[in-house]
Amino acid sequence: MKTPFYYYDMALLDSTLAVLTEHAKQNDVAVHYALKANNHPRILQKIAARGMGADCVSGGEIAAALAAGVAPASIFFAGVGKRDEEILLALQSGIGAFVVESAAELFNIEQLARANGCIAPVLLRLNPEVDAHTHSHITTGLAENKFGLAPDDALALMPHLIQSDALSWRGLHFHIGSQIREAAVFEALCHKVNHLLSLFRTIGYSPEIVDLGGGLGINYAEPQSESIPNFAAYIQRFRMLIEANGARLHIEPGRSVVAQCGSLITQVLYIKEGKTKTFAIVDASMTDLVRPALYEAHHQIQLVRPDNWTIPASPVPIAMRPYDIVGPVCESSDVFERDLLMPELKRGDYLAIRSAGAYGAVMASSYNMRPLAESLFSDER
Ligand SMILES: Cc1ncc(COP(=O)(O)O)c(C=O)c1O
């Protein structure tokens, strides 16, 4: 296949899904996969076949989840800016809940539901003001972020929500950010959630669902040492710490489900000896994988042989030299890694940019009129 392309290790995806669904089942936690991480139909079909639900943030994602076979009742629709036509699609499809992020949105959903003779199921997304200690672009749970309702504002909406003929309250939702690697952050979230739950319960509002969002981080530095994230610890922590009192716990993992099974495969176009640096100019760019340019993210990069995209070409350390691995796009931020020690590189060498299965292909653009990278799946070879 023409480089650059995304390569997905479907055996690893299968094992990841098996571990995740097993721990979720043992702990009676519902899993809604966050489609925003990767929405390729091949991947969605595998996820749907495991009986998982879907966390969607657009009408397009709802349609993709339905097409892959996700049960409508297991689809939740989040996002701060839902358009009327997306709300109507969700109502007509019979989704499980709208995750509502503002009063204005709640009243709009109510009006559309009433006009169409429907009752809209609602979770209120609360902003718990817990710092995810992650990159500022992927932190969502602080008061300064655009997401969620302040707890007081949510409480003020409750009498209306409970009495409405076109709305049905199902529970509360929280999501504080992504790529969270510290257990202490999730512990802080649990304590805050318990505090907010008791506020609601004291006034007589007992949620049927407590949705804890996504956010579990993955090991970008050494993907092979942790190819499947520690779902057991992640899920058991919620089960042990959240005072559920009969409410069903939900999680919405995205990155942790699909990141490690994907690599972006690229070929070296040119080696350029600069005054102070050696550049390996590759045919992939920030248009294929924007995370390094957007979030200062680091992905492991390995020299690979074309007969197996998952195995490094040279596992035994040989003479190494530093390269800046850069793409062809006319932006200084089009850099995958700086001063990366690699074996001697030459034109035509294949590199695998690891852990690219999440927030990779879905964030691609055609800037510079570049074509979108295609996908290759290990079980299709
Ligand atoms: C509401 C919500 N749920 C779930 C996710 C998935 O997060 P992650 O991929 O970090 O698991 C996100 C990501 O931004 C989100 O905004």
The ligand as an ORCA input file, in Angstrom:
! r2SCAN-3c Opt
* xyz 0 1
  C     -17.223     13.498     26.899
  C     -16.075     12.651     26.527
  N     -16.112     11.339     26.798
  C     -15.085     10.519     26.465
  C     -13.957     11.002     25.832
  C     -12.855     10.056     25.485
  O     -11.695     10.360     26.148
  P     -10.407      9.415     26.042
  O     -10.127      9.202     24.615
  O      -9.354     10.179     26.729
  O     -10.742      8.147     26.755
  C     -13.858     12.363     25.552
  C     -12.650     12.891     24.909
  O     -12.397     14.026     24.739
  C     -14.964     13.211     25.885
  O     -14.931     14.514     25.610
*
